Amino acid sequence: MPAIAHAYRRGATYTWRRRIPQPLCRFCKGEALIVSLGTRDPRRARFLAGQLTAHSDDMFQRAMANADPDIVMTRRQLDGVFRESLLAHLDKLDRVAAAERADPNFDPDDSRRCDHRMGWVFRLLAGRGAAAFVDDGTAAKMAEQGLSREDVAEVSATLAAMIAQGAHRMPQQRLEALLINQEAPATSVNLSLAQEVTFRAMATAAFATERRYDGARIEDEAKLDAIVLGEVTAITHPFAPLTDAAASQSPTTASKPVPQRAKEAADRASDRPSSPRQPSPRVVSLENHPVIEFGEAMIAARARDEDWDTKTQVQARQIFTLFAKLLFENNLVDVADLRQSHFADLVGLLRAVSPSYGKSPKDQNRTTAELRAVGAKLAPEARGISGATLNRHLTFLGQLLTYLKAQGLPLDPGISVALLRAKTKNRARNKRAALTNEDVGAIFRLTCFTGCKSWRQPFEPGPDTIHRALYFAIILLYYTGARREKICGLHVDDVGELDGVAYIDIRRNQTRRVKNDQSVRYIALHPEILRLGFLDYVQAIKNLGYSLVFPDLKSPSSRAPLGDRLYDEFLEGMKIAIPDAAVRKKVIHSFRHALGNNLKQARVHTEIRADILGHGGKGETDERYCDPIALRSMLADLIKLPAVTAHLDAQPIRLLGWVSDKKPAPFARQSKRAAKGASPR
């Protein structure tokens, strides 16, 4: 067979490589594009290589035709990014140091070493990115600066942890905001340069420990001049320009010009009102408060870009409205007047309300004092929203601040919502415990799998095996490791078969969202799923005209996530199978941890586990491309899972009666009657 253009065999698979045109190399990190085709089949490799070659031809042609000399940031713009990042990180470290000094056990030497360690972390990330590590030469330089072996080991461990968690990449929104401030285009090259410069600035700020722990601040001299000048000019008129007479009274200070920043501060001070701020005449109600108006504009932009789905928009709108309400009640209607204390007040409110805040429609019309009163009825330890929810709200507010800054609005640089985030005491893996094989075995011995009394009594022994979400969704959760809502929200078109390999397609659809782009993936179906008749079940559901794989979870009277209904139905069974499930933190999500743990114990490679669990890949080919070879490879690893359903006998497909008759769910009709005041039967 003739050679394949731009492709060659590397080991067992083919790789595509093409040199980047010389005029474009200055925008790239390398001189060639290299992509693994992930196939051993030369015919498949020829097809993929042809597609990539055609795409690269078009890309190179457009890039050469639209060459822009200003596409890469100038030195002035790079310096601007460095300056803004340096000042922001210096302010952050100053606040952290101030908080540490309040501790009676404060040790400045320990804090200085900690800052030096993080300085080296940022320096290595700036220079090496994801390939950063502590080599012998770097370790020697650290030792020259006084770092011990333990410090060097800590730097190495921190680097590894940040890279593993993706923290070696700056949030794109933060980088875009920096570029907007410098009027630079948000190209991939500029984003990469901004990230490098930001890490260098953060390293410089971290190494400047003399400022924080030795009191060596070079700006104090300029402040001294400004203060003395202010005292002299106050004799004639507060903040008035320095007159000749006043200048003659202070020959020492009059010889130095007034710093521009001091003049601006004086101008702001002279305009500061002596009485509490009154609402602007433009603001006549809470609905047109600037926080709500700008918040709605940002929500609309994110929705238009398909970055936020409906659920995310509702969550963002909820916290924007509450924040605006708190500000409006305190007569603050100008975003330029926002200070760190206002965000701290909001966090204080969220820690004082009822944990169920936001679930009742009445909360929308309650004042902040009324919300506090509702929370005050509870015990102190029972008040407040969870730390995870608080952090989500603060993330939305942080994004709003970035949006306001991008619109050119003046904001206090001292605001940092990150300082208010709740700290998690446990590792992410400990938040939800994995199910052991014994736990899973007990679950699949429940009568909803082996034979139950009726669909209303699924956990009492009987002759019926009913195929519904409580049967197949639980099985899918164990053998796929997908999240609850991804399985419950499957559509019949999301189930397919390719060259004898059955799979489900985890993608966005009309029913539920997908957490992020890397969550979009294909998952091969374990033979046990097929043996128990899942494909026959899907075909039966499809023949009835349903779009949902599990229509029994859908209630026309509720907009709650479908996974909530499954959770309510399965909770009783979980308590029967695992009596101490609550104490051991075992929930439906624990199936996902169980799959990850079982694959790890079976020595399945990390990248394969990431593909199955949706933890991200290097490109579209890794995450989205549906290839029979890739599916078979995934299936070979999934077969390594313990077949905990082997004791179940395959039964003829039997649907719920009201699903077969295409009638509304009985629990939906009951909810409607209860809403009208009728007593449910």
MIBABA-201865 format. One line per 3 residues: for each residue y, x, z of C-alpha. Coordinates in pm, 1 decimal, padded with zeros to 6 digits, m for minus. Layout:
BEGIN
Y/X/Z | ...;
This chain:
BEGIN
00000.0/00000.0/00000.0 | 00347.3/00141.8/m00088.3 | 00572.5/00273.4/00187.3;
00793.7/00024.9/00368.5 | 01168.4/00083.6/00327.4 | 01336.9/00196.5/00651.7;
01011.8/00148.4/00846.5 | 00747.9/00386.4/00970.0 | 00441.6/00368.0/01187.8;
00499.3/00493.2/01539.8 | 00184.8/00498.1/01745.1 | 00010.9/00166.2/01697.7;
00313.8/m00034.4/01582.9 | 00582.9/m00018.8/01316.7 | 00944.5/00076.9/01384.4;
01251.1/00007.9/01167.9 | 01523.3/00275.0/01148.7 | 01841.4/00288.9/00946.5;
02129.8/00534.1/00953.2 | 02473.4/00391.3/01034.8 | 02743.7/00465.6/00774.4;
02961.5/00757.9/00882.3 | 03291.3/00558.3/00904.0 | 03125.9/00324.0/01154.8;
02963.7/00590.8/01371.9 | 03278.6/00627.7/01581.2 | 03225.8/00271.4/01702.7;
02863.1/00328.5/01800.7 | 02679.0/00528.7/02062.1 | 02433.8/00673.0/01810.4;
02400.0/00748.3/01442.7 | 02114.6/00509.6/01363.2 | 01982.4/00163.0/01439.4;
01624.2/00168.1/01571.4 | 01421.8/m00148.1/01632.1 | 01054.6/m00179.3/01722.0;
00894.5/m00439.3/01494.0 | 00625.2/m00508.1/01752.1 | 00345.3/m00547.6/01497.8;
00054.7/m00346.7/01360.5 | 00020.1/m00558.1/01047.7 | 00183.0/m00376.6/00751.3;
00249.2/m00705.9/00572.9 | 00427.9/m00845.5/00874.6 | 00615.8/m00517.7/00915.7;
00725.5/m00529.1/00548.9 | 00863.7/m00879.7/00595.1 | 01050.2/m00797.9/00917.4;
01186.3/m00470.1/00779.8 | 01318.3/m00652.4/00474.1 | 01494.9/m00908.3/00692.6;
01653.8/m00638.2/00907.3 | 01757.9/m00435.3/00603.1 | 01925.8/m00736.4/00441.8;
02101.0/m00824.2/00766.0 | 02221.1/m00466.9/00820.0 | 02352.9/m00451.2/00460.2;
02566.1/m00757.7/00525.3 | 02677.7/m00630.1/00864.5 | 02776.5/m00286.7/00733.5;
02960.4/m00435.3/00435.6 | 03164.8/m00672.1/00652.5 | 03241.1/m00398.1/00903.7;
03358.1/m00158.2/00632.0 | 03566.0/m00426.8/00458.0 | 03739.4/m00539.5/00777.4;
03801.0/m00199.2/00927.3 | 04078.8/m00224.2/01181.2 | 04245.1/00096.4/01303.5;
04324.2/m00076.8/01633.6 | 03969.5/m00196.9/01696.5 | 03917.6/00082.4/01950.0;
04149.5/00105.2/02249.8 | 04422.9/00363.6/02250.5 | 04462.8/00620.4/02523.3;
04746.2/00413.9/02669.0 | 04524.1/00107.5/02688.8 | 04242.0/00308.2/02845.6;
04485.9/00440.9/03104.3 | 04595.0/00084.3/03173.8 | 04236.5/m00022.1/03238.8;
04189.0/00279.2/03464.9 | 04509.3/00204.4/03658.3 | 04429.1/m00164.3/03711.2;
04069.9/m00093.4/03816.6 | 04176.7/00190.7/04046.2 | 04438.3/m00016.7/04227.8;
04204.6/m00312.7/04264.9 | 03924.8/m00100.2/04410.0 | 04162.9/00090.2/04636.4;
04287.1/m00239.2/04777.1 | 03931.9/m00358.2/04828.9 | 03827.7/m00040.2/05010.1;
04142.8/m00050.7/05223.3 | 04051.4/m00400.2/05339.2 | 03694.2/m00297.2/05413.3;
03814.9/00004.9/05609.8 | 04056.7/m00213.7/05807.1 | 03773.0/m00445.5/05901.6;
03555.4/m00150.6/06004.2 | 03829.4/m00007.4/06227.2 | 03826.4/m00332.6/06425.7;
03470.9/m00252.2/06534.1 | 03464.5/m00066.8/06868.9 | 03175.9/00145.2/06736.5;
03367.5/00249.5/06425.5 | 03270.2/00597.9/06303.2 | 03513.7/00730.2/06037.3;
03282.2/01014.9/05939.6 | 02997.6/00773.5/05868.6 | 03227.9/00550.7/05663.2;
03357.2/00855.3/05474.1 | 03001.8/00959.9/05383.8 | 02922.8/00606.3/05272.0;
03226.5/00603.0/05042.4 | 03133.9/00944.2/04900.3 | 02782.3/00819.6/04826.5;
02917.8/00516.8/04638.1 | 03163.2/00742.7/04457.2 | 02871.6/00942.0/04319.1;
02690.9/00620.3/04225.8 | 02990.6/00499.7/04024.8 | 03043.6/00843.1/03868.2;
02683.4/00861.1/03746.8 | 02694.2/00504.2/03615.7 | 03013.0/00586.8/03425.5;
02856.5/00888.1/03259.7 | 02497.0/00776.0/03205.3 | 02481.2/00398.6/03228.3;
02131.3/00257.7/03256.8 | 01986.8/00610.0/03228.9 | 02165.9/00727.5/03542.8;
01960.5/00921.4/03796.0 | 02009.6/01210.2/04038.2 | 01889.6/01533.0/03879.7;
01874.7/01874.0/04044.4 | 02216.2/01978.3/03917.2 | 02382.5/01662.2/04045.3;
02205.5/01695.6/04380.3 | 02340.2/02052.0/04409.3 | 02696.4/01933.3/04343.0;
02655.8/01665.1/04607.5 | 02537.3/01926.2/04854.8 | 02846.7/02135.9/04777.8;
03059.9/01838.0/04879.5 | 02880.6/01813.7/05212.0 | 02626.6/01540.6/05136.6;
02295.5/01577.2/05316.3 | 01949.4/01530.1/05165.6 | 01942.9/01181.3/05314.7;
02274.1/01103.6/05142.5 | 02138.5/01228.4/04809.0 | 01826.3/01016.9/04853.2;
02044.8/00716.9/04933.5 | 02247.7/00770.1/04614.1 | 01926.5/00788.6/04410.9;
01785.3/00472.9/04571.9 | 02111.9/00282.5/04523.3 | 02123.8/00381.3/04157.5;
01767.0/00267.3/04100.1 | 01829.4/m00063.4/04276.1 | 02149.5/m00135.5/04082.7;
01987.0/m00059.4/03749.9 | 01682.0/m00270.5/03835.8 | 01907.4/m00564.3/03928.5;
02136.8/m00524.0/03627.1 | 02431.6/m00425.3/03846.7 | 02493.4/m00118.0/03629.7;
02657.9/m00357.0/03383.8 | 02997.9/m00496.9/03472.0 | 03034.8/m00875.9/03437.2;
03158.8/m00937.9/03085.3 | 03429.0/m01175.8/03206.0 | 03575.8/m00904.4/03425.1;
03578.6/m00658.0/03136.9 | 03730.8/m00914.0/02901.1 | 04007.3/m00983.7/03153.8;
04086.6/m00611.3/03168.0 | 04103.3/m00596.0/02788.3 | 04323.6/m00904.9/02771.1;
04568.8/m00742.7/03011.3 | 04585.9/m00441.6/02779.1 | 04604.8/m00657.4/02463.3;
04286.9/m00495.3/02334.0 | 04020.0/m00681.8/02132.6 | 03697.5/m00756.4/02319.5;
03471.2/m00566.1/02081.2 | 03141.4/m00424.3/02195.3 | 03287.3/m00073.5/02181.0;
03590.5/m00168.6/02388.4 | 03373.9/m00350.2/02641.1 | 03160.5/m00038.1/02675.7;
03468.5/00182.9/02711.4 | 03621.3/m00053.5/02966.4 | 03302.5/m00044.3/03171.3;
03294.6/00336.3/03167.1 | 03662.5/00364.9/03262.7 | 03624.6/00103.5/03537.4;
03334.4/00290.2/03694.0 | 03535.6/00614.0/03678.7 | 03827.7/00440.5/03849.3;
03599.3/00299.4/04118.1 | 03454.1/00646.5/04175.4 | 03804.5/00792.4/04209.6;
03897.6/00522.5/04460.6 | 03578.3/00578.8/04659.6 | 03636.3/00955.2/04678.5;
03993.1/00904.2/04810.2 | 03873.3/00884.7/05169.7 | 04179.9/01068.1/05304.4;
04381.6/00752.2/05241.1 | 04156.1/00531.4/05446.5 | 04039.0/00754.9/05728.5;
04302.1/01033.1/05758.7 | 04619.5/00831.9/05693.8 | 04724.8/01052.3/05399.3;
04912.2/00804.4/05178.3 | 05149.3/00960.8/04928.4 | 05327.0/00631.2/04864.3;
05458.2/00615.9/05220.8 | 05745.2/00851.5/05136.0 | 05870.9/00615.8/04865.5;
05839.2/00324.7/05107.5 | 06040.7/00518.8/05362.5 | 06320.1/00564.4/05110.4;
06313.5/00197.2/05019.5 | 06321.3/00086.1/05382.9 | 06611.7/00315.8/05472.2;
06805.8/00200.2/05167.8 | 06736.2/m00156.9/05265.0 | 06875.3/m00098.2/05613.8;
07191.9/00056.3/05472.7 | 07259.2/m00219.9/05219.9 | 07190.7/m00487.1/05481.7;
07519.1/m00387.4/05650.9 | 07716.7/m00539.7/05364.3 | 07484.3/m00803.2/05213.4;
07108.6/m00835.0/05235.8 | 06943.0/m00690.7/04926.2 | 07277.5/m00634.9/04754.5;
07312.5/m00335.0/04522.5 | 07413.5/m00014.8/04697.4 | 07797.0/00012.8/04686.3;
07991.8/00334.1/04666.0 | 08104.0/00292.0/05027.8 | 07751.9/00243.9/05147.7;
07638.6/00535.7/04939.6 | 07896.7/00758.3/05100.0 | 07761.5/00662.5/05443.3;
07413.4/00779.7/05350.7 | 07436.5/01093.9/05139.9 | 07077.4/01185.4/05212.3;
06925.3/00871.2/05072.8 | 07192.3/00783.0/04819.2 | 07094.5/01080.2/04608.1;
06759.3/00917.6/04530.8 | 06733.6/00612.1/04302.7 | 06598.2/00288.0/04445.1;
06235.9/00246.0/04331.3 | 06195.1/m00041.1/04084.6 | 05914.7/m00195.0/04295.3;
06145.1/m00197.2/04598.6 | 06415.9/m00372.2/04395.8 | 06169.1/m00637.7/04282.7;
06051.3/m00689.4/04641.3 | 06411.3/m00728.6/04754.9 | 06480.3/m00981.1/04481.3;
06175.8/m01184.7/04581.2 | 06271.4/m01169.5/04947.1 | 06624.6/m01294.0/04875.3;
06482.4/m01594.2/04691.5 | 06227.6/m01681.3/04960.8 | 06293.4/m02033.9/05102.6;
06355.9/m02060.8/05476.2 | 06196.9/m02406.2/05501.5 | 05842.3/m02519.6/05415.2;
05781.3/m02551.5/05042.8 | 05809.5/m02902.8/04904.6 | 05597.7/m03028.6/04616.3;
05745.1/m02967.3/04274.1 | 05895.0/m03280.2/04114.1 | 05641.4/m03242.0/03834.7;
05351.2/m03284.2/04074.3 | 05336.1/m03652.2/04161.3 | 04970.3/m03680.3/04251.9;
04662.4/m03473.8/04324.6 | 04525.1/m03537.1/03976.0 | 04784.0/m03316.3/03802.8;
04780.4/m03031.4/04054.3 | 04783.3/m02698.8/03864.6 | 04445.1/m02597.6/04007.8;
04291.9/m02914.0/03862.9 | 04480.1/m02890.1/03532.4 | 04389.0/m02526.9/03471.7;
04040.2/m02591.2/03606.7 | 03985.8/m02871.6/03355.8 | 04114.9/m02650.7/03075.6;
03867.6/m02377.9/03172.2 | 03583.1/m02629.6/03202.2 | 03663.5/m02764.9/02856.1;
03666.4/m02412.9/02711.8 | 03333.2/m02324.1/02870.8 | 03181.8/m02651.3/02750.2;
03311.3/m02590.7/02398.5 | 03157.4/m02243.4/02399.6 | 02829.5/m02397.2/02527.3;
02853.5/m02165.3/02826.1 | 02850.5/m02444.3/03087.3 | 02627.4/m02749.8/03068.0;
02709.5/m03086.2/03225.1 | 02568.3/m02994.0/03564.5 | 02769.4/m02672.3/03584.4;
03085.3/m02856.2/03480.5 | 03036.2/m03113.1/03757.2 | 02980.8/m02838.7/04015.4;
03294.1/m02649.7/03909.1 | 03505.0/m02966.8/03903.1 | 03393.0/m03053.5/04255.8;
03517.3/m02730.2/04413.2 | 03837.5/m02723.1/04205.4 | 03920.2/m03074.5/04325.3;
03851.5/m02991.8/04689.4 | 04061.2/m02673.9/04671.5 | 04348.2/m02860.7/04505.2;
04327.7/m03129.7/04773.5 | 04351.6/m02869.4/05048.9 | 04650.7/m02702.8/04881.6;
04826.8/m03030.0/04804.5 | 04796.5/m03148.0/05163.3 | 04972.1/m02825.5/05264.9;
05251.5/m02871.3/05007.2 | 05140.8/m02577.2/04791.9 | 05155.6/m02655.1/04421.4;
05237.8/m02320.5/04259.4 | 04945.5/m02091.2/04179.9 | 05178.5/m01792.3/04215.5;
05195.3/m01875.0/04587.8 | 04819.0/m01851.6/04635.7 | 04713.8/m01601.1/04900.0;
04388.1/m01480.7/05047.6 | 04444.5/m01703.0/05350.1 | 04424.4/m02017.2/05135.3;
04077.5/m01924.3/05016.0 | 03979.8/m01838.9/05372.3 | 04100.0/m02185.6/05478.6;
03879.2/m02340.2/05210.7 | 03575.6/m02147.3/05335.0 | 03656.7/m02262.6/05687.6;
03660.7/m02620.8/05562.9 | 03328.8/m02580.9/05381.9 | 03172.8/m02442.1/05699.6;
03297.0/m02744.0/05895.5 | 03193.6/m03031.8/05669.2 | 02862.1/m03211.4/05667.7;
02581.4/m03026.6/05484.8 | 02551.9/m03331.8/05259.9 | 02914.5/m03303.7/05148.1;
02961.8/m03415.9/04789.4 | 02655.6/m03639.7/04772.6 | 02842.5/m03951.4/04883.9;
03103.6/m04106.4/04646.9 | 03318.6/m04165.8/04956.3 | 03374.0/m03791.1/04992.4;
03594.9/m03793.7/04682.9 | 03851.8/m04019.3/04852.7 | 03840.9/m03858.7/05196.5;
04113.4/m03623.7/05313.8 | 04019.9/m03279.8/05438.0 | 04080.4/m03399.4/05794.5;
03837.4/m03685.9/05739.1 | 03579.8/m03448.3/05593.0 | 03611.4/m03230.4/05900.7;
03575.5/m03538.6/06122.5 | 03248.7/m03630.8/05950.0 | 03115.9/m03281.0/06009.3;
03237.9/m03280.6/06368.9 | 02989.3/m03556.5/06450.6 | 02709.4/m03303.6/06399.7;
02605.6/m03019.5/06624.5 | 02794.9/m02694.4/06549.3 | 02482.3/m02525.8/06411.3;
02419.0/m02821.7/06180.1 | 02761.0/m02818.4/06013.4 | 02861.8/m02657.5/05688.8;
02711.1/m02611.8/05346.5 | 02444.6/m02349.8/05281.5 | 02534.4/m01989.8/05209.5;
02399.6/m02015.6/04855.1 | 02616.6/m02320.1/04781.2 | 02920.0/m02150.8/04934.3;
02868.5/m01846.0/04713.7 | 02834.8/m02068.2/04407.8 | 03169.0/m02234.7/04489.0;
03334.1/m01895.8/04536.8 | 03194.7/m01779.6/04203.7 | 03363.3/m02073.9/04031.3;
03691.6/m01997.8/04208.4 | 03665.8/m01632.7/04108.0 | 03621.4/m01739.0/03746.3;
03922.2/m01967.3/03777.6 | 04133.1/m01677.9/03907.7 | 04028.1/m01469.2/03608.3;
04119.6/m01757.4/03378.0 | 04462.3/m01797.4/03540.7 | 04526.0/m01426.4/03506.0;
04423.6/m01439.0/03140.8 | 04686.6/m01709.8/03086.3 | 04953.5/m01467.3/03205.4;
05017.2/m01634.1/03542.1 | 05132.8/m01405.9/03825.3 | 04871.5/m01388.5/04099.2;
04857.4/m01200.7/04424.8 | 04642.1/m00890.5/04356.7 | 04524.3/m00900.6/04716.9;
04310.7/m01210.9/04655.3 | 03938.0/m01137.7/04661.2 | 03689.3/m01421.7/04691.6;
03409.8/m01163.7/04712.9 | 03517.4/m01084.3/05068.9 | 03438.6/m01443.1/05169.7;
03089.5/m01463.0/05026.9 | 02804.1/m01543.5/05261.8 | 02567.8/m01254.1/05322.3;
02196.3/m01301.3/05267.9 | 01982.1/m01138.8/05533.4 | 01655.1/m01140.6/05340.7;
01544.5/m00992.7/05012.4 | 01529.1/m01238.1/04724.2 | 01148.4/m01223.5/04727.1;
01145.0/m01344.9/05089.5 | 01354.9/m01657.3/05035.7 | 01054.7/m01842.3/04898.1;
00708.7/m01723.3/04991.9 | 00437.8/m01693.8/04728.3 | 00136.3/m01922.4/04748.3;
m00184.2/m01740.3/04827.1 | m00499.4/m01812.7/04628.9 | m00626.8/m02004.0/04931.3;
m00310.4/m02215.5/04932.2 | m00342.0/m02292.7/04563.5 | m00712.1/m02371.3/04601.5;
m00630.2/m02622.5/04875.0 | m00364.7/m02782.4/04654.7 | m00599.3/m02833.6/04361.9;
m00856.3/m02991.8/04590.8 | m00613.8/m03276.3/04660.7 | m00729.6/m03619.6/04549.3;
m00453.2/m03646.1/04287.0 | m00663.1/m03389.9/04093.6 | m01017.4/m03480.4/04199.4;
m00986.9/m03861.5/04211.6 | m00745.7/m04087.1/04396.7 | m00729.2/m04447.9/04514.0;
m00435.7/m04545.3/04288.4 | m00113.4/m04405.0/04149.5 | 00068.3/m04539.2/04455.7;
m00184.3/m04368.9/04684.7 | m00247.8/m04036.5/04508.1 | m00359.3/m03853.1/04821.2;
m00630.4/m04096.9/04927.9 | m00983.1/m04053.1/04786.1 | m01083.0/m04284.3/04504.9;
m01231.9/m04304.9/04156.6 | m00913.9/m04264.3/03948.9 | m00790.1/m03950.3/03777.5;
m00447.7/m04036.2/03642.5 | m00279.8/m03800.1/03399.6 | 00086.5/m03780.7/03484.6;
00339.6/m03527.2/03610.6 | 00170.1/m03509.8/03949.7 | m00140.0/m03385.5/03764.0;
m00036.9/m03175.8/03463.5 | 00307.0/m03058.1/03579.8 | 00158.4/m02899.2/03891.0;
m00111.4/m02730.8/03681.9 | 00153.8/m02600.8/03440.0 | 00364.0/m02468.1/03725.9;
00075.1/m02253.1/03845.8 | m00042.6/m02120.3/03508.3 | 00302.2/m02063.4/03350.2;
00523.0/m01968.1/03645.8 | 00809.4/m02167.8/03492.8 | 01071.2/m02328.2/03711.5;
01023.9/m02686.8/03824.8 | 01290.6/m02839.0/03602.7 | 01174.9/m02647.5/03294.7;
00830.6/m02808.2/03318.7 | 00950.3/m03154.7/03420.6 | 01205.9/m03157.3/03138.4;
00964.8/m03059.9/02859.2 | 00985.0/m03260.2/02539.1 | 00683.4/m03329.0/02322.0;
00839.2/m03110.1/02052.3 | 00844.0/m02822.3/02302.3 | 00462.8/m02808.7/02295.9;
00313.0/m02635.4/01993.8 | 00024.0/m02436.2/01855.4 | 00029.4/m02127.9/01634.6;
m00283.5/m01972.4/01485.3 | m00496.5/m02127.2/01756.2 | m00269.3/m02024.3/02043.8;
m00110.1/m02319.7/02223.8 | 00227.0/m02263.6/02386.1 | 00527.8/m02433.6/02540.8;
00881.0/m02358.7/02427.8 | 01126.1/m02316.9/02717.4 | 01457.2/m02398.2/02552.5;
01763.8/m02613.9/02596.9 | 01713.7/m02979.2/02518.0 | 01880.4/m03313.2/02584.6;
01713.0/m03349.6/02924.1 | 01766.5/m03024.4/03107.6 | 01946.1/m02695.8/03082.6;
01815.5/m02339.9/03073.9 | 01948.7/m02102.8/03338.2 | 02051.1/m01828.5/03094.5;
01973.2/m01688.6/02751.8 | 01683.5/m01472.3/02867.0 | 01516.5/m01782.2/03010.5;
01466.8/m01910.4/02655.7 | 01110.1/m01809.9/02573.4 | 00760.0/m01910.1/02465.8;
00473.3/m01919.4/02714.2 | 00111.8/m01922.8/02599.8 | m00103.3/m02189.1/02765.8;
m00392.7/m02078.4/02983.9 | m00737.8/m02201.0/02868.7 | m00769.9/m02408.6/03186.5;
m00467.0/m02614.7/03083.4 | m00630.1/m02686.9/02749.6 | m00974.5/m02753.3/02898.5;
m00830.0/m03023.4/03121.8 | m00684.5/m03203.6/02818.6 | m00313.2/m03126.4/02824.3;
m00275.2/m03125.7/02444.9 | m00454.9/m03460.7/02422.1 | m00222.9/m03594.1/02689.7;
00085.9/m03475.2/02499.4 | m00044.4/m03635.4/02179.4 | m00100.7/m03965.2/02361.4;
00254.0/m03955.3/02500.1 | 00391.5/m03868.4/02157.2 | 00202.7/m04154.4/01991.4;
00376.0/m04395.4/02230.4 | 00713.2/m04275.8/02103.4 | 00825.5/m04085.9/02413.3;
01033.0/m03771.8/02379.2 | 00961.6/m03654.5/02734.9 | 00622.4/m03505.1/02813.6;
00640.3/m03665.3/03158.2 | 00818.0/m04000.7/03115.0 | 00686.9/m04116.5/03454.2;
00955.2/m03900.0/03616.5 | 01240.1/m04071.1/03433.4 | 01433.9/m04345.1/03609.1;
01703.7/m04534.5/03417.0 | 01878.3/m04606.8/03746.2 | 01917.5/m04240.4/03847.8;
02068.2/m03925.2/03703.0 | 01888.4/m03699.7/03948.8 | 01694.3/m03404.5/03801.9;
01339.6/m03494.1/03703.1 | 01209.5/m03216.4/03926.3 | 01345.6/m03399.6/04229.9;
01113.7/m03692.8/04157.7 | 00814.4/m03459.5/04124.1 | 00911.0/m03290.0/04449.9;
00926.1/m03625.0/04631.9 | 00584.1/m03724.8/04497.0 | 00419.1/m03389.5/04569.2;
00570.6/m03324.5/04913.2 | 00309.8/m03532.1/05096.9 | 00028.7/m03350.3/04918.1;
00181.7/m03011.4/05000.8 | 00181.2/m03104.0/05370.7 | m00183.5/m03211.1/05348.8;
m00298.3/m02896.3/05167.3 | m00078.5/m02656.1/05366.4 | 00006.7/m02812.5/05705.7;
00243.1/m02528.0/05798.2 | 00412.9/m02513.5/05456.4 | 00759.7/m02565.2/05602.4;
00718.3/m02286.9/05855.1 | 00584.0/m02048.9/05590.8 | 00855.9/m02149.5/05341.1;
00604.4/m02279.1/05087.9 | 00758.9/m02510.6/04828.2 | 00699.9/m02599.7/04464.2;
00897.3/m02291.5/04360.2 | 00634.2/m02083.6/04538.9 | 00405.4/m02138.2/04235.3;
00641.6/m01911.6/04040.5 | 00617.4/m01640.6/04303.6 | 00240.3/m01679.6/04306.9;
00215.4/m01613.9/03933.5 | 00439.9/m01309.4/03954.7 | 00239.5/m01171.6/04245.4;
m00097.4/m01235.7/04078.0 | 00014.4/m01065.7/03755.6 | 00144.5/m00770.6/03952.5;
m00184.8/m00737.8/04140.6 | m00363.7/m00750.7/03804.1 | m00155.6/m00448.2/03693.1;
00026.8/m00643.0/03421.7 | 00322.0/m00438.1/03298.6 | 00667.9/m00524.3/03429.7;
00803.8/m00605.0/03080.8 | 00521.4/m00850.9/03017.2 | 00580.7/m01019.5/03352.1;
00949.3/m01040.2/03266.6 | 00866.9/m01206.0/02931.8 | 00649.8/m01465.7/03102.0;
00892.2/m01536.6/03386.5 | 01204.7/m01527.0/03169.9 | 01368.1/m01229.4/03337.2;
01525.9/m01096.9/03021.9 | 01453.1/m00862.4/02735.9 | 01635.1/m00610.8/02518.9;
01706.7/m00843.1/02231.6 | 01636.7/m01164.6/02046.8 | 01305.2/m01030.2/01918.1;
01182.1/m00974.8/02273.3 | 01294.4/m01308.5/02412.2 | 01276.6/m01565.1/02137.9;
01058.1/m01455.5/01848.6 | 00736.2/m01654.6/01830.7 | 00464.4/m01433.9/01688.5;
00090.2/m01504.0/01705.4 | 00022.5/m01145.9/01810.8 | 00279.9/m01168.9/02091.0;
00134.9/m01500.1/02209.3 | m00219.4/m01364.7/02205.6 | m00105.8/m01058.8/02399.5;
00062.3/m01280.9/02657.8 | m00244.1/m01502.7/02676.2 | m00465.4/m01200.5/02740.7;
m00256.7/m01122.7/03048.1 | m00236.8/m01484.1/03166.7 | m00615.3/m01509.5/03159.9;
m00614.9/m01252.1/03440.5 | m00484.2/m01524.5/03675.2 | m00744.2/m01669.9/03913.4;
m00882.3/m01990.8/03758.4 | m00821.7/m02204.5/04065.7 | m00884.9/m02527.6/03870.6;
m01235.2/m02432.2/03752.2 | m01389.0/m02688.9/03988.0 | m01205.2/m02977.6/03820.8;
m01390.9/m03178.0/03557.8 | m01211.2/m03270.8/03237.3 | m01157.8/m03646.5/03227.7;
m01063.0/m03883.4/02943.6 | m00687.5/m03918.7/02924.9 | m00568.4/m04204.5/03140.8;
m00195.8/m04277.7/03158.3 | m00003.2/m04480.9/03409.6 | m00003.9/m04848.1/03320.1;
00369.4/m04884.8/03299.2 | 00390.1/m04568.6/03087.6 | 00132.7/m04705.9/02842.8;
00318.6/m05038.6/02832.3 | 00653.0/m04857.9/02792.5 | 00805.4/m05046.0/03083.8;
01068.9/m04916.9/03327.5 | 00939.7/m04724.0/03624.4 | 00863.9/m04950.1/03923.2;
01068.1/m04727.0/04151.9 | 01366.8/m04766.9/03917.7 | 01358.8/m05148.6/03947.7;
01325.8/m05118.0/04325.6 | 01633.6/m04897.5/04340.5 | 01833.4/m05155.7/04145.6;
01732.0/m05436.4/04378.3 | 01817.9/m05224.2/04680.0 | 02159.5/m05148.7/04531.6;
02223.0/m05524.6/04501.8 | 02119.2/m05584.5/04860.8 | 01776.8/m05731.0/04788.6;
01491.4/m05631.3/05014.7 | 01233.1/m05425.1/04826.9 | 00886.0/m05566.2/04809.3;
